[in-house]
Each structure stands twice: as C-alpha cells, then as structure tokens.
Amino acid sequence: MNVPRLVIAAPSSGSGKTTVATGLMAAFAERGLAVSPHKAGPDYIDPGYHALATGRPGRNLDAFMCGPELVAPLFAHGSAGCDLAVVEGVMGLYDGAAGRGELASTAQVAKLLRAPVVLVVDASSQSRSVAALVHGFASFDPQVRLGGVILNKVGSDRHEVMLREALEEAGMPVLGVLRRAPQVATPSRHLGLVPVAERRADALASVAALAEQVRAGCDLEALLALARTAPPLDCAVWSPREALAGTAGGSPDGVSPVSSVSPAPAGAGPRPVVAVAGGPAFTFSYAEHAELLTAAGAEVVAFDPLRDEALPDGTSGLVIGGGFPEVYAPELSANEPLRAAVAAFAEAGGPVAAECAGLLYLAGSLDGKPMCGVLDADARMSERLTLGYREAVAVADSSLAANGTRLRGHEFHRTVIEPGAGTTPAWGFTHPERRVEGFVRGGVHASYLHTHWAARPSVAARFTAAARAAAESGAVGGARDGG
C-alpha cells in the first residue's frame, strides 16, 4: 500500500503536537481529502478530537501493547482508501517505554511506517539555539527521517526571522510558523483533555479554530508533498476476521487450532448481543475491539449508563471500558434501574469485561456514591496518578482470558479501589512490579488494566463465545439471527 503519511512529533510533551496534528487533519479534510487519523501510544482522548477533525475513527498505534510487528498492519487497516494519513506522536520523539530503548516511541513508529517526521518546536524561549536542538534530533537516529520543522509560539516577525535564519544554516526546512496566541479552548483536567463526548459542540468549534490556526501558519502544499515522499509499505493489511482465524478462545497463546469456543462466522446462526458502554462517562475504547467482536459473530450495541435505564434488548455480554465515572458519579448513581440491571446480569452469570472506569462502575461505591455493587470493593479519587505500561498474565480462567494468557497493557487513573484485588484476581503483573490486581467473579472480569485486543484476538473470540453460551443457556439475554 502507498498512503501518503506524516508523523507529527516534538522534542517533549507540551510543544504543540496535538494542536498541529489535529489542525492539519482538519485543514486537509476541509480540502476534500480523506484523512486517516492515528495516535502513537495508548492515549484515548486525542483520537476523539482526531475523529472530529476527519470524520473517521481515531486509531492508536502502540508498539508496546500490540508489538512492533502489528504497527504497520494496523496502520494499513485504518488508512485503507485514504488520501493522507497523519500520525500524532507521544511525548518526545525518542521517548518510549521506560527501560526499553526505543520501544513504543514515536521514532520507532515512524521507522516502522517509513514515514517522514515533522518536528513541532516550542520556540518561545530561544532563537539560534533552535538549530542545535533540531540538529540533535535529526542526527540522533539516522533511520528517522526528519523532513521539516513547524515552529510554535513564535513571538514576533523579528523572532521568526532569527529562527528561520538559524534553521536555514542547519539545512532544515521550516514548514510552518505559529504565533503565540491564546490557547484554543480545549480544557483539561486530571487525566488530560476533556473528551469530545463531554463537550461535542465546543469541541467542534475548537477543531475548527485549530484548522484555521494551522492553515494560516503552515505550508500545506509543502507538507502534503513531504507526505507523498513516503515509500510504499510492504506489509499485510490487518483484518479482524483474519486475526481471529485460527484463534482458540481457551488458548493462553491465542494461536492454537480452532476449538469449541472459537468464533462463529458473522452471519452464520445466532448472534449474541454484546452491549458496550458509551456516552460521556465511558469514552475510552479502541476501534478494533468492536471490530473484533463483530468479526467473532457478536452484534455490538452501544448504550449510555448516564441515560439508559435498561441494558439493550437481548444483552448476553457486557463491555464497560474506560472513561471518567468519577466526574459523573452522582448521575451514574442516580440511574438506579440500570445499576440494578447490571447487577442482575452479573449475578445471573452473564459475561462482563470491565476496564478501569468499568471496574469503578461495578464497585459498591465511588466517592461514597452507590454504584452497581457487583464487586465487594469501594473506589475513591486519589491525589496519586497511576500511569505506565504493564506486563500481565491471567491468573484464573475468566470470560475474557484463559489462565496463563499473557498480555501487555496500560494503567492510567487517579482513583484507588479497596481491596485492589479479589479472592480470585484478574491479572498477575510481572513488570515493572509483581502484584495481583483486579477481580474475577462468575462471568465478571474487572481490572484497571487497559488492553488492546488486536494483540490477542483470542480475547474477543473467548468473550463472544461466553456471550453466545450464556444466551443459548437462557441465563441472560438472547441471540439474534445472523442473517
């Protein structure tokens, strides 16, 4: 495949990557180009803004959670049929998983995609030194192709002249200059930007303002020409159906021959209804999860725990991902009919996969507000941020994973739950620390760990099979014809 592409990177966090990447996506989409948006790393929030800018799902490329070998295939899947792809980096260009060299860095993603890099530099406190900074980033790894610089927070015409002269000496093209200006209204709180789902109208205005800012300050033609210098990618295009082929839902490594819990082809017989929590309180999800569930034979139906008082008709599997339930604890608690429905579903043995926000929602309480009471545990906000990659192994059979299944994931929260693990934990963490975490109870698998199912498609196969079995037994929900 040969999709023109750019990686938007920076020397450090806070330099303006999101401003530039989102603005570029929107500006090129306004020109009528089909733009494929991507984010390096595990971040769920920026892709929401990318999706607004392009009208396409924002997708993550995480070499730690999915492995370097899946970065290009997942990119090819997301960008198929597009005119341009823009990848927003994570942290500084060469920052990756702690103690793992380049693993999961923006630089590694750029190399795996054979994509030119545009460096966004906060120039607010420098002039000629910018050339030394950029030279260092350009020469640190010869395999990373730095194609140009966008200067951010430039103070004046004179400041711009000095910066341009310095970079001309260094032989580095300046592809854009953004002046110091009041921040476009993209409010933040304890875990970063406020998600799009919580402020959609304002977020649309923010994206439009970013597009105008970038359009006025950047050479879009030069950036598009640079994107078109990316050579063809020689890789398979990831497919959820092909990823599931040959998986065994009960296999720890997910690669053994198809077993009795492997997926039924979509359209062939009853389809279990898997309800996926959404709305403002549950905004964290990777697009590939729903695609894998659908390919495994499930009918994926969204519901909003803030608004809906019942689970979708026929629900026989329940996925409650990440988000900000702590912000909406009073409203979630006030929806007593849905809390009761979730508790009854879990009590009947229905399969439930809960990550982070889902874990809090299943707890007895959150900041003193009653939640679903599925878990004998209570959650509260904390001053401490828990953040980082984890290596984990399932320590018990569950609806999500077989005992011994190994996964890499990510923790990102400012809450604590007490106790931190049930009598039967969900995971044993093996790196960077050893501890058990989460809860397995009946059909429930609940944990703080965010995972990317493309790395282990057997998870989707196993969960769909559990939902199908629950529906066929009559314990919960039902199934719909696959026709």
For each residue, the residues with C-beta under 8 A, 3 or more apart:
1: 76 79 80 232 233 235 237
2: 230 231 232 233
3: 36 76 79 82 83 84 85 230 233
4: 83 84 85 224 227 228 230
5: 75 79 84 85 86 87 113 115 116 227 230
6: 24 84 85 86 87 115 116 117 118 147 223 226 227
7: 40 87 89 106 109 110 113 115 116 117 118
8: 17 20 21 24 86 87 88 89 117 118 120
9: 17 89 92 93 106 107 110 117 118 119 120
10: 13 15 16 17 89 92 93 119 120 121 122
11: 15 92 93 119 121 122 133 137
12: 15 91 92 122
13: 10 17 91 92
14: 122
15: 10 11 12 120 121 122 152
16: 10 19 20 120 122 150 152 153 178
17: 8 9 10 13 20 21 88 89 120
18: 21 22 46 49 88 186 193
19: 16 22 23 120 152 178 184 210 213 214
20: 8 16 17 23 24 118 120 150 152 176 178 214 218
21: 8 17 18 24 25 46 50 86 87 88
22: 18 19 25 26 46 49 50 53 88 207 210
23: 19 20 26 27 53 210 211 213 214 215 218
24: 6 8 20 21 27 28 86 214 218 220 223
25: 21 22 28 29 35 37 50 53 54 86
26: 22 23 29 30 52 53 54 207 208 210 211 214
27: 23 24 30 31 211 214 215 218 220
28: 24 25 31 33 35 83 84 86 220 224
29: 25 26 32 33 34 35 53 54 55
30: 26 27 211 215
31: 27 28 220
32: 29
33: 28 29 82 83 84
34: 29 56 81 82 83 84
35: 25 28 29 53 54 56 82 83 84 85 86
36: 3 54 56 59 78 79 82 84 85 86
37: 25 47 50 51 53 54 56 57 58 59 85 86 88
38: 50 58 59 60 61 75 78 79 85 86 87 88
39: 43 46 47 50 58 59 60 61 87 88 90
40: 7 60 61 62 87 88 89 90 104 105 106 109
41: 60 61 62 89 90 91 104
42: 60 62 64 65 389 410 412 450 452
43: 39 46 47 60 90 192
44: 47 48 60 195 283 284 285 286 322
45: 48 49 191 192 193 195 283 284
46: 18 21 22 39 43 49 50 58 88 193
47: 37 39 43 44 50 51 57 58 59 60
48: 44 45 51 52 58 195 196 197 203 283
49: 18 22 45 46 52 53 58 186 193 196 203 206 207
50: 21 22 25 37 38 39 46 47 53 54 58 86 88
51: 37 47 48 54 55 56 57 58 196
52: 26 48 49 196 200 203 204 207
53: 22 23 25 26 29 35 37 49 50 207 210 211
54: 25 26 29 35 36 37 50 51 58
55: 29 51
56: 34 35 36 37 51 78 82
57: 37 47 51 78 287
58: 37 38 39 46 47 48 49 50 51 54 287
59: 36 37 38 39 47 74 75 78 286 287 288
60: 38 39 40 41 42 43 44 47 286 452
61: 38 39 40 41 66 71 74 75 87 109 113
62: 40 41 42 65 66 71 104 410 452
63: 66 67 68 71 96 103 104 105 108 109 112
64: 42 96 97 100 103 104 389 408 410
65: 42 62 389 408 409 410 451 452 455
66: 61 62 63 70 71 74 452 454 455
67: 63 70 71 455
68: 63 71 103 108 112
69: 73
70: 66 67 73 74 238 454 455
71: 61 62 63 66 67 68 74 75 108 109 112 113
72: 75 76 112 113 233 235
73: 69 70 76 77 235 236 237 238
74: 59 61 66 70 71 77 78 238 288 454
75: 5 38 59 61 71 72 78 79 85 87 113 233
76: 1 3 72 73 79 80 233 235 236 237 238
77: 73 74 80 237 238 239
78: 36 38 56 57 59 74 75 85 287
79: 1 3 5 36 38 75 76 82 85
80: 1 76 77 237
81: 34
82: 3 33 34 35 36 56 79 85
83: 3 4 28 33 34 35
84: 3 4 5 6 28 33 34 35 36 224 227
85: 3 4 5 6 35 36 37 38 75 78 79 82 227
86: 5 6 8 21 24 25 28 35 36 37 38 50
87: 5 6 7 8 21 38 39 40 61 75 109 110 113 115
88: 8 17 18 21 22 37 38 39 40 46 50
89: 7 8 9 10 17 40 41 93 106 109 110
90: 39 40 41 43 95 104 105 106
91: 12 13 41 95 105 106
92: 9 10 11 12 13 95 106
93: 9 10 11 89 105 106 107 117 119 137 144
94: 102 105 106 107 137 140 141
95: 90 91 92 105 106
96: 63 64 100 101 102 103 104 105 107 108
97: 64 100 103 104 389
98: 388 389 432
99: 432
100: 64 96 97 103 104
101: 96
102: 94 96 105 107 108 141
103: 63 64 68 96 97 100 108
104: 40 41 62 63 64 90 96 97 100 108 389
105: 40 63 90 91 93 94 95 96 102 108 109
106: 7 9 40 89 90 91 92 93 94 95 109 110 117
107: 9 93 94 96 102 110 111 117 141 144
108: 63 68 71 96 102 103 104 105 111 112
109: 7 40 61 63 71 87 89 105 106 112 113
110: 7 9 87 89 106 107 113 115 116 117 144 145
111: 107 108 114 141 143 144
112: 63 68 71 72 108 109
113: 5 7 61 71 72 75 87 109 110 230 233
114: 111 230 231 233
115: 5 6 7 87 110 145 230
116: 5 6 7 110 145 146 147 148 226 227 229 230
117: 6 7 8 9 93 106 107 110 144 145 146 147
118: 6 7 8 9 20 147 148 149 150 175 223 226
119: 9 10 11 93 134 137 146 148 149 150
120: 8 9 10 15 16 17 19 20 149 150 152
121: 10 11 15 130 133 134 149 150 151 152
122: 10 11 12 14 15 16 125 152 153
123: 126 127 130 151 152 153 154 159 163
124: 152 153 154 155 180
125: 122
126: 123 129 130 133
127: 123 130 159 162 163 166
128: 131 132 162 165 166
129: 126 132 133 166
130: 121 123 126 127 133 134 151 163 166 167
131: 128 134 135 166 167 169 170 172
132: 128 129 135 136
133: 11 121 126 129 130 136 137
134: 119 121 130 131 137 138 146 149 167 170 172
135: 131 132 138 139 170 172
136: 132 133 139 140
137: 11 93 94 119 133 134 140 146
138: 134 135 144 146 172
139: 135 136 142
140: 94 136 137 144
141: 94 102 107 111 144
142: 139
143: 111
144: 93 107 110 111 117 138 140 141
145: 110 115 116 117
146: 116 117 119 134 137 138 149 172
147: 6 116 117 118 173 175 226 229
148: 116 118 119 172 173 174 175 222 223 226
149: 118 119 120 121 134 146 167 172 173 174 175
150: 16 20 118 119 120 121 174 175 176 177 178 217 218
151: 121 123 130 154 160 163 174 176 177 178
152: 15 16 19 20 120 121 122 123 124 178
153: 16 122 123 124 178 179 180
154: 123 124 151 159 160 163 177 178 179 180
155: 124 159 179 180
156: 159 160
157: 160 161
158: 161 162
159: 123 127 154 155 156 162 163
160: 151 154 156 157 163 164 177
161: 157 158 164 165
162: 127 128 158 159 165 166
163: 123 127 130 151 154 159 160 166 167 174 177
164: 160 161 167 168 174
165: 128 161 162 168 169
166: 127 128 129 130 131 162 163 169 170
167: 130 131 134 149 163 164 170 172 173 174
168: 164 165 171 172
169: 131 165 166
170: 131 134 135 166 167
171: 168
172: 131 134 135 138 146 148 149 167 168
173: 147 148 149 167 222
174: 148 149 150 151 163 164 167 177
175: 118 147 148 149 150 218 219 222 223 226
176: 20 150 151 214 217 218 219 223
177: 150 151 154 160 163 174 217 218
178: 16 19 20 150 151 152 153 154 181 213 214 217 218
179: 153 154 155 217
180: 124 153 154 155
181: 178 213
182:
183: 186
184: 19 206 209 210 213
185: 202 205 206 209
186: 18 49 183 193 194 203 206
187: 193 194 199
188: 192 193 194
189: 192 194 327
190: 385 414
191: 45 324 412 413 414
192: 43 45 188 189
193: 18 45 46 49 186 187 188
194: 186 187 188 189 198 199
195: 44 45 48 198 199 280 283 323 324
196: 48 49 51 52 199 200 203 283
197: 48 200 278 279 280 283
198: 194 195 280 283 324 327
199: 187 194 195 196 202 203
200: 52 196 197 203 204
201: 204 205
202: 185 199 205 206
203: 48 49 52 186 196 199 200 206 207
204: 52 200 201 207 208
205: 185 201 202 208 209
206: 49 184 185 186 202 203 209 210
207: 22 26 49 52 53 203 204 210 211
208: 26 204 205 211 212
209: 184 185 205 206 212 213
210: 19 22 23 26 53 184 206 207 213 214
211: 23 26 27 30 53 207 208 214 215
212: 208 209 215 216
213: 19 23 178 181 184 209 210 216 217
214: 19 20 23 24 26 27 176 178 210 211 217 218
215: 23 27 30 211 212 218 220
216: 212 213
217: 150 176 177 178 179 213 214
218: 20 23 24 27 150 175 176 177 178 214 215 223
219: 175 176 222 223
220: 24 27 28 31 215 223 224
221: 224 225
222: 148 173 175 219 225 226
223: 6 24 118 148 175 176 218 219 220 226 227
224: 4 28 84 220 221 227 228
225: 221 222 228 229
226: 6 116 118 147 148 175 222 223 229
227: 4 5 6 84 85 116 223 224 230
228: 4 224 225
229: 116 147 225 226
230: 2 3 4 5 113 114 115 116 227
231: 2 114
232: 1 2
233: 1 2 3 72 75 76 113 114
234:
235: 1 72 73 76
236: 73 76
237: 1 73 76 77 80
238: 70 73 74 76 77 242 243 454
239: 77 242 243
240: 243 244 288 291 292 294 295 457 460
241: 244 245 266 295
242: 238 239 245
243: 238 239 240 247 292 295 454 457
244: 240 241 247 262 263 292 295 296 457 460 461
245: 241 242
246: 255 256 257 258
247: 243 244 251 254 255 258 262 263 457 458 461
248: 251 254 255 256 257 258 259 261 262 458 461
249: 259 261 262 263 402 458 461 462 463 464 465 466
250: 259 261 402 462
251: 247 248 254 255 256 259 402 458
252: 394 402 403 404 405 406
253: 256 405 406
254: 247 248 251 405 456 457 458 459
255: 246 247 248 251 458
256: 246 248 251 253 259
257: 246 248
258: 246 247 248 262
259: 248 249 250 251 256 262
260: 465
261: 248 249 250 461 462 465 466
262: 244 247 248 249 258 259 461 465
263: 244 247 249 295 296 297 460 461 464 465
264: 268 269 296 297 468 482
265: 268 297
266: 241 271 294 295 296 297 482
267: 482 483
268: 264 265 297 482
269: 264 297 481 482
270: 468 471 472 479 480 481 482
271: 266 297 298 299 479 480 481 482
272: 297 298 299 316 317 464 467 468 470 471 477 479
273: 298 299 301 312 313 314 315 316 317 467 471 477 478 479 480
274: 293 298 299 300 301 315 316 317 318 319 463 464 467
275: 301 302 303 311 312 315 317 318 319
276: 285 289 290 300 301 302 303 319 321
277: 281 282 302 303 304 305 318 319 320 321 323 358 361
278: 197 282 283 285 302 303 304
279: 197 282 283 303 304 305 306 307
280: 195 197 198 283 304 306 323 324 328
281: 277 304 305 306 323 324 325 327 328 331 332 357
282: 277 278 279 285 305 320 321 322 323 325 357 358 361
283: 44 45 48 195 196 197 198 278 279 280 322 323 324
284: 44 45 321 322 323 355 356 357 450
285: 44 276 278 282 289 290 321 322
286: 44 59 60 289 452 453 454
287: 57 58 59 78 290 291
288: 59 74 240 291 292 452 453 454
289: 276 285 286 292 293 319 321 453 460
290: 276 285 287 293 294 300
291: 240 287 288 294 295
292: 240 243 244 288 289 295 296 453 454 457 460
293: 274 289 290 296 298 300 319 460 463 464
294: 240 266 290 291 297 298 299 300
295: 240 241 243 244 263 266 291 292 460
296: 244 263 264 266 292 293 460 461 463 464 465
297: 263 264 265 266 268 269 271 272 294 464 468 482
298: 271 272 273 274 293 294 317 464 467
299: 271 272 273 274 294 480
300: 274 276 290 293 294
301: 273 274 275 276 312 315
302: 275 276 277 278
303: 275 276 277 278 279 308 311 312
304: 277 278 279 280 281 307 308
305: 277 279 281 282 308 320 332 335 338 361
306: 279 280 281 328 331 332 335
307: 279 304 335
308: 303 304 305 311 312 335 338
309: 335 337 338 341
310: 337 338 341
311: 275 303 308 315 318 338 341 342 345
312: 273 275 301 303 308 315
313: 273
314: 273 471 477 478 479 480
315: 273 274 275 301 311 312 318 345 350 476 477
316: 272 273 274 350 351 467 468 470 471 476 477 478 479
317: 272 273 274 275 298 350 351 352 353 399 463 464 466 467 470 477
318: 274 275 277 311 315 342 345 346 350 351 352 353
319: 274 275 276 277 289 293 352 353 354 358 463
320: 277 282 305 352 353 354 355 357 358 361 362
321: 276 277 282 284 285 289 354 355 356 357 358
322: 44 282 283 284 285 355 356 357 358 412 450
323: 195 277 280 281 282 283 284 356 357
324: 191 195 198 280 281 283 327 328 357
325: 281 282 328 329 332 357 360 361 366 371
326: 329 360 366 367 381 414 415
327: 189 198 281 324
328: 280 281 306 324 325 331 332
329: 325 326 332 333 366 367 369 371
330: 333 334 369
331: 281 306 328 334 335
332: 281 305 306 325 328 329 335 339 361 366 369 371
333: 329 330 336 339 366 369 370 371
334: 330 331
335: 305 306 307 308 309 331 332 338 339
336: 333 339 340
337: 309 310 340 341
338: 305 308 309 310 311 335 341 342
339: 332 333 335 336 342 343 370 371 372 373
340: 336 337 343 344
341: 309 310 311 337 338 344 345
342: 311 318 338 339 345 346 352 361 362 372 374
343: 339 340 346 347 372 373 374
344: 340 341 347 348
345: 311 315 318 341 342 348 350 352 476
346: 318 342 343 349 350 352 362 372 374 441 442 443 444
347: 343 344 374 442
348: 344 345 475 476
349: 346 442 443 470 475 476
350: 315 316 317 318 345 346 443 467 470 475 476 477
351: 316 317 318 399 400 443 444 445 463 466 467 470
352: 317 318 319 320 342 345 346 358 362 374 399 443 444 445 446
353: 317 318 319 320 358 399 400 445 463
354: 319 320 321 358 359 361 362 444 445 446 447
355: 284 320 321 322 358 359 446 447 448 449 450 451
356: 284 321 322 323 359 360 411 412 413 447 448 449 450
357: 281 282 284 320 321 322 323 324 325 360 361
358: 277 282 319 320 321 322 352 353 354 355 361 362 446
359: 354 355 356 362 363 375 379 417 438 439 446 447 448
360: 325 326 356 357 363 366 371 379 415 417
361: 277 282 305 320 325 332 342 354 357 358 366 371 372
362: 320 342 346 352 354 358 359 371 372 374 375 444 446
363: 359 360 366 371 372 373 374 375 377 378 379 417
364: 370 371 373 375 376 377 378
365: 368 369 370 371 378 379
366: 325 326 329 332 333 360 361 363 369 371 378 379 380 415
367: 326 329 379 380 381
368: 365 380
369: 329 330 332 333 365 366
370: 333 339 364 365 373
371: 325 329 332 333 339 360 361 362 363 364 365 366 379
372: 339 342 343 346 361 362 363
373: 339 343 363 364 370
374: 342 343 346 347 352 362 363 441 444 446
375: 359 362 363 364 422 439 441 444 446
376: 364 422
377: 363 364 417 418 419 422 439
378: 363 364 365 366 417 418
379: 359 360 363 365 366 367 371 415 416 417 418
380: 366 367 368 415 416
381: 326 367 414 415
382: 414 415 416
383: 414
384: 414 416
385: 190 413 414
386: 411 412 413 414 448
387: 411 412
388: 98 410 411 432
389: 42 64 65 97 98 104 408 409 410 432
390: 408 409 410 411 427 429 431 432 449
391: 406 407 408 429 430 431
392: 406 407 408 409 427 428 429 430 437 449
393: 404 405 406 407 427 428 430
394: 252 397 398 400 401 402 403 404 405 406 407 426 427 428
395: 403 424 425 426 427 428 436
396: 403 424 425 426 440
397: 394 401 402 403 440
398: 394 401 426 440 443 444 445
399: 317 351 352 353 443 444 445 462 463 466
400: 351 353 394 445 459 462 463
401: 394 397 398 405 407 445 456 458 459 462
402: 249 250 251 252 394 397 405 458 462
403: 252 394 395 396 397
404: 252 393 394
405: 252 253 254 393 394 401 402 456 458 459
406: 252 253 391 392 393 394
407: 391 392 393 394 401 427 449 451 455 456 459
408: 64 65 389 390 391 392 451 455
409: 65 389 390 392 449 450 451 452
410: 42 62 64 65 388 389 390 449 450
411: 356 386 387 388 390 448 449 450
412: 42 191 322 356 386 387 450
413: 191 356 385 386 448
414: 190 191 326 381 382 383 384 385 386
415: 326 360 366 379 380 381 382
416: 379 380 382 384 420
417: 359 360 363 377 378 379 420 448
418: 377 378 379
419: 377 422
420: 416 417 435 437
421: 425 426 435 436 437 438 439
422: 375 376 377 419 425 426 438 439 440 441
423:
424: 395 396 439 440 441
425: 395 396 421 422 428 436 437 438 439 440
426: 394 395 396 398 421 422 437 438 439 440 445 446 447 449
427: 390 392 393 394 395 407 436 437 438 447 449
428: 392 393 394 395 425 434 435 436 437
429: 390 391 392 433 434 435 436 437
430: 391 392 393 434
431: 390 391
432: 98 99 388 389 390
433: 429
434: 428 429 430
435: 420 421 428 429
436: 395 421 425 427 428 429
437: 392 420 421 425 426 427 428 429 447 448 449
438: 359 421 422 425 426 427 445 446 447 448 449
439: 359 375 377 421 422 424 425 426 444 445 446 447
440: 396 397 398 422 424 425 426 444 445 446
441: 346 374 375 422 424 444
442: 346 347 349
443: 346 349 350 351 352 398 399 466 470
444: 346 351 352 354 362 374 375 398 399 439 440 441
445: 351 352 353 354 398 399 400 401 426 438 439 440
446: 352 354 355 358 359 362 374 375 426 438 439 440
447: 354 355 356 359 426 427 437 438 439
448: 355 356 359 386 411 413 417 437 438
449: 355 356 390 392 407 409 410 411 426 427 437 438
450: 42 284 322 355 356 409 410 411 412
451: 65 355 407 408 409 455 456 459
452: 42 60 62 65 66 286 288 409 455
453: 286 288 289 292 456 457 459 460
454: 66 70 74 238 243 286 288 292 457
455: 65 66 67 70 407 408 451 452
456: 254 401 405 407 451 453 459
457: 240 243 244 247 254 292 453 454 460 461
458: 247 248 249 251 254 255 401 402 405 461 462
459: 254 400 401 405 407 451 453 456 462 463
460: 240 244 263 289 292 293 295 296 453 457 463 464
461: 244 247 248 249 261 262 263 296 457 458 464 465
462: 249 250 261 399 400 401 402 458 459 465 466
463: 249 274 293 296 317 319 351 353 399 400 459 460 466 467
464: 249 263 272 274 293 296 297 298 317 460 461 467 468
465: 249 260 261 262 263 296 461 462 468 469
466: 249 261 317 351 399 443 462 463 469 470
467: 272 273 274 298 316 317 350 351 463 464 470 471 477
468: 264 270 272 297 316 464 465 471 472 479
469: 465 466 472 473
470: 272 316 317 349 350 351 443 466 467 473 475 476 477
471: 270 272 273 314 316 467 468 474 476 477 478 479
472: 270 468 469 479
473: 469 470
474: 471
475: 348 349 350 470
476: 315 316 345 348 349 350 470 471
477: 272 273 314 315 316 317 350 467 470 471
478: 273 314 316 471
479: 270 271 272 273 314 316 468 471 472
480: 270 271 273 299 314
481: 269 270 271
482: 264 266 267 268 269 270 271 297
483: 267
